[in-house]
Amino acid sequence: MPTGLLAAALSYALWGLFPLYFHQVADVPALEIVLHRSVWSLAFVVLLLAVMRRWAWVADVVRQPRTLAVFGASAVLLSTNWLVYVWAVNNGRVMEASLGYFINPLVNVALGVVFLHERLRTAQRWALAVAALGVGWLTWTAGVPPWIALALAFSFGLYGLLRKTAPLGALEGLALETALLAPLAVPALAWFSLHGGALQGASAGTWAWLLFAGPLTAVPLLLFAFGARRVTMATLGLLQYLAPTIQFGLAVWVFHEPLRHERLLGFVLIWIALAMYSAESLWRLRRAAAPAAA
């Protein structure tokens, strides 16, 4: 298997397996987990940057207020996404979290229309319509919108929109985002530790799991950055469904979350929309590649 494909697939597989990790720290409130994830991710990426001696970008960034503002906004979106996701996993809502990442590619299309003035092709319009029907069905059967899925899809979609034009790579970008969060995350974590937080009297095992959040956050991003440069966008577009598929499987077969027939119909509509979107994208790429091959 080509190394790029293997790295990209492994990154999505690790993201899909995240619920297993968060179940190990389920006794820690979601906000504290996110604070630990931010602080230890910063420590880990700073260590990597030191080993790799990649500091030249720092001097340029600190002289660019617009870049700092963009990464400040992306840091807020990323931490929001983390908080919603961790809360969902630790409250038995892994299935709805997986729905958010199934919806995310279609949200990206909609955000491209709104913010980048991209034009929708016919198949994309139909895919968005079927996805909207699926979300509407889930809302009607549950009595409330699937807010976890929508919050995850839109926070990560907006995050991707900001990072699309950002000048930094995955490692440097994560370092800057977590550094911008540090003035809030470090004091907040210290306050929780001194005022009855979940870690007072916590076992060494719990501490070890929380420290592991640093490499667990950074390694999939690095694998993705490595793989994304070596495979086609069409391949990445298909691989991105690996993470929510694994999450969905964990929800059903490991965490035994209920899957009623009416809820399954909503998921099926989303999957049909994704199939329409992916098939149209692959068709266009093959059509574009045909003259070059000739």
C-alpha positions in Angstrom: 0.0 0.0 0.0 1.4 3.5 -0.9 2.6 5.3 2.2 0.4 8.3 1.6 -2.7 6.3 1.4 -1.7 4.3 4.5 -1.0 7.5 6.5 -4.3 9.1 5.5 -6.4 6.0 6.2 -4.6 5.6 9.6 -5.4 9.2 10.5 -9.1 8.7 9.8 -9.1 5.4 11.6 -7.6 7.0 14.7 -10.2 9.7 14.7 -12.9 7.1 14.4 -11.5 5.3 17.5 -11.5 8.4 19.6 -14.6 7.4 21.5 -12.7 4.5 23.0 -10.2 6.9 24.4 -12.7 9.3 25.9 -14.5 6.4 27.6 -11.3 5.9 29.6 -11.7 9.4 31.1 -15.5 9.4 31.3 -15.3 10.4 35.0 -13.7 13.7 34.1 -16.1 16.5 33.0 -15.9 17.3 29.3 -14.6 20.9 29.9 -11.7 19.6 32.0 -10.9 17.0 29.3 -10.8 19.7 26.6 -8.5 21.9 28.8 -6.1 19.0 29.3 -6.3 18.2 25.6 -5.4 21.8 24.7 -2.5 22.1 27.2 -0.9 18.7 26.6 -1.3 19.1 22.8 0.6 22.4 23.0 3.4 20.7 25.1 3.6 17.9 22.6 3.7 20.0 19.4 6.2 22.4 21.0 8.4 19.4 21.7 8.1 18.2 18.1 8.9 21.6 16.8 12.0 21.8 19.0 13.2 18.4 17.8 12.6 19.4 14.1 13.9 22.9 14.6 10.9 24.5 12.8 10.6 27.9 14.5 11.2 30.2 11.5 7.4 30.7 11.0 6.9 32.2 14.5 8.7 35.5 13.8 6.6 36.0 10.6 3.3 35.1 12.3 3.7 37.5 15.3 4.0 40.4 12.8 0.7 39.5 11.1 -2.3 40.5 13.1 -4.7 39.1 10.5 -3.1 35.7 10.7 -3.3 35.7 14.5 -7.0 36.7 14.3 -7.8 33.9 11.9 -6.1 31.3 14.0 -7.7 32.8 17.1 -11.1 32.2 15.5 -10.1 28.7 14.4 -8.9 27.9 17.9 -12.3 28.8 19.3 -14.1 26.7 16.7 -11.7 23.8 17.3 -12.2 23.9 21.1 -15.9 24.1 20.6 -15.9 21.1 18.4 -13.8 19.2 20.9 -16.1 20.1 23.8 -19.3 19.1 22.0 -17.7 15.8 20.8 -16.3 14.9 24.3 -19.6 15.7 25.9 -21.5 13.6 23.3 -19.2 10.6 23.8 -19.3 10.7 27.6 -23.1 11.0 27.6 -23.8 8.0 25.3 -24.4 10.0 22.1 -21.6 8.6 19.9 -24.1 7.7 17.2 -25.3 11.4 16.9 -21.6 12.5 16.9 -20.9 10.2 14.0 -23.9 11.7 12.1 -22.2 15.1 12.5 -19.1 13.9 10.6 -21.3 12.1 8.0 -23.0 15.5 7.4 -19.8 17.5 7.4 -18.8 17.1 3.7 -22.2 18.4 2.6 -21.9 21.3 5.1 -18.6 22.1 3.5 -20.3 22.4 0.1 -23.0 24.7 1.6 -20.3 26.9 3.3 -18.4 27.1 0.0 -21.6 28.5 -1.6 -22.2 31.0 1.1 -18.7 32.3 1.8 -16.6 31.4 -1.3 -19.4 32.0 -3.8 -19.0 28.5 -5.3 -21.7 27.3 -7.7 -23.6 24.2 -6.9 -23.8 21.5 -9.5 -27.1 19.7 -10.1 -26.0 16.5 -8.3 -24.8 18.6 -5.3 -28.1 20.3 -5.1 -29.9 17.0 -5.0 -27.4 15.6 -2.4 -28.0 18.6 -0.1 -31.7 18.3 -0.5 -31.7 14.6 0.4 -29.4 15.4 3.4 -31.7 18.1 4.5 -34.6 15.6 4.3 -32.7 13.2 6.5 -32.0 15.9 9.1 -35.6 17.0 8.9 -36.7 13.4 9.4 -34.5 12.9 12.5 -35.8 16.2 13.9 -39.4 15.2 13.4 -39.0 11.7 14.9 -37.0 12.9 17.9 -39.0 16.1 18.4 -35.8 18.2 18.5 -33.1 18.9 15.9 -30.0 16.7 16.1 -28.1 19.6 17.7 -24.9 17.5 18.5 -24.5 16.5 14.9 -25.2 19.9 13.6 -22.9 21.6 16.1 -20.1 19.2 15.2 -20.7 19.5 11.4 -20.8 23.3 11.4 -18.0 24.0 13.9 -15.7 21.7 12.0 -16.9 23.0 8.6 -16.2 26.6 9.6 -12.9 25.5 11.1 -11.9 23.9 7.8 -13.1 27.0 5.9 -10.7 29.2 8.0 -7.8 26.7 7.7 -8.3 26.5 3.9 -6.6 29.8 3.3 -4.4 29.8 6.4 -0.7 30.0 5.7 0.5 27.4 8.2 0.7 23.6 8.0 -0.9 21.1 10.3 1.8 21.0 13.0 2.5 24.8 13.1 -1.3 25.6 12.9 -2.1 23.3 15.9 0.8 24.9 17.8 -0.5 28.4 17.2 -4.1 27.5 18.0 -3.2 25.8 21.3 -0.8 28.6 22.1 -3.6 31.1 21.7 -5.8 29.0 23.9 -3.2 28.6 26.6 -3.8 31.9 28.4 -7.3 30.7 29.1 -6.7 26.9 29.3 -3.7 26.9 31.7 -5.3 29.2 34.4 -8.7 27.4 34.0 -7.0 24.0 34.5 -5.1 25.3 37.5 -8.3 26.6 39.0 -10.1 23.3 38.5 -7.2 21.4 40.1 -7.3 23.6 43.2 -11.1 23.9 43.6 -12.6 20.5 43.6 -11.9 19.5 40.0 -12.2 15.8 38.9 -8.5 15.3 39.2 -8.3 15.9 42.9 -7.3 12.5 44.2 -7.4 11.0 40.7 -5.5 7.8 40.0 -2.2 7.7 38.2 -4.0 5.9 35.4 -6.4 8.8 34.8 -3.5 11.3 34.8 -1.7 9.1 32.2 -4.7 9.0 30.0 -5.1 12.8 30.1 -1.4 13.3 29.3 -1.8 11.0 26.4 -4.3 13.5 24.9 -1.4 15.5 23.6 0.1 12.9 21.2 -3.3 11.5 20.5 -4.4 14.9 19.1 -1.3 15.7 17.2 -0.4 12.3 15.6 -3.5 11.9 13.5 -3.1 15.5 12.2 0.5 14.8 11.2 -0.5 11.6 9.5 -3.2 13.4 7.7 -0.9 16.2 6.6 1.6 13.6 5.3 -1.0 11.6 3.5 -3.0 14.5 2.0 0.1 15.6 0.0 0.4 12.2 -1.6 -3.1 11.1 -2.5 -5.8 12.6 -4.7 -8.6 14.7 -3.4 -11.0 12.0 -4.5 -9.3 9.5 -2.4 -9.4 11.8 0.6 -13.0 12.4 0.0 -13.8 8.7 0.3 -11.4 8.1 3.2 -13.1 10.8 5.3 -16.1 8.6 5.7 -13.9 6.0 7.5 -14.0 8.0 10.8 -17.8 8.4 11.2 -18.3 4.8 10.0 -16.0 3.5 12.8 -17.8 5.8 15.3 -21.2 4.5 14.1 -20.0 0.9 14.5 -18.7 1.6 18.0 -22.0 3.2 19.0 -24.0 0.2 17.9 -21.8 -2.8 18.7 -19.5 -1.6 21.5 -21.6 1.0 23.4 -24.9 -0.6 22.5 -26.7 2.7 21.8 -30.3 2.2 20.7 -30.9 2.3 16.9 -34.6 2.5 16.2 -35.9 1.9 12.7 -37.2 5.5 12.3 -33.8 6.8 13.3 -32.0 4.4 10.9 -34.1 5.9 8.1 -32.6 9.3 8.8 -29.1 7.9 8.6 -29.9 6.1 5.4 -31.1 9.3 3.8 -27.8 11.0 4.8 -25.8 8.0 3.4 -27.7 8.3 0.1 -26.8 12.0 -0.1 -23.2 11.2 0.6 -23.2 8.5 -2.1 -24.7 10.9 -4.6 -22.1 13.6 -3.7 -19.2 11.1 -3.9 -20.3 9.5 -7.1 -20.6 12.9 -8.8 -17.2 14.0 -7.6 -15.5 10.9 -8.8 -17.2 11.1 -12.2 -16.0 14.7 -12.7 -12.5 13.8 -11.7 -12.3 10.9 -14.0 -13.8 13.0 -16.8 -11.2 15.7 -16.2 -8.4 13.1 -16.1 -9.4 11.4 -19.4 -8.0 14.1 -21.8 -4.7 14.2 -19.9 -4.5 10.4 -20.1 -5.2 10.6 -23.9 
